[in-house]
Amino acid sequence: QVQLVESGGALVQPGGSLRLSCAASGFTFSSYSMRWYRQAPGKEREWVAYITSAGGSRDYADSVKGRFTISRDNAKNTMYLQMNNLKPEDTAVYYCYRLIGDYWGQGTQVTVSP
């Protein structure tokens, strides 16, 4: 069965960096585009970043453009989100998502606070 497992969330100070990982299993990872979403307390889940199956094309929400980088290693069945210059408003649970079939991971908490 399809499984998406996020990791790498932590408490970090403003201006700091984190790298999230999403380990995929149960399907041919290299055949699917993937996405990162996030949900802050009291807010709706929002799209963060997108990457095509081979990694040749990427897109970002305006709120993270220039600070976050999405990438993937198809040999390791893993997607990443490098987050730099983190701000308190980046605090959220971060999820990886496969659109086809509507598969979500369990999420990983990122907290940005002094």
Secondary structure, 3 states (H helix, E strand, C coil): CCEEEEECCCEECCCCCEEEEEEEECCCHHHCCEEEEEECCCCCCEEEEEECCCCCCEEECCCCCCCEEEEEECCCCEEEEEECCCCHHHCEEEEEEECCCCEECCCEEEEECC
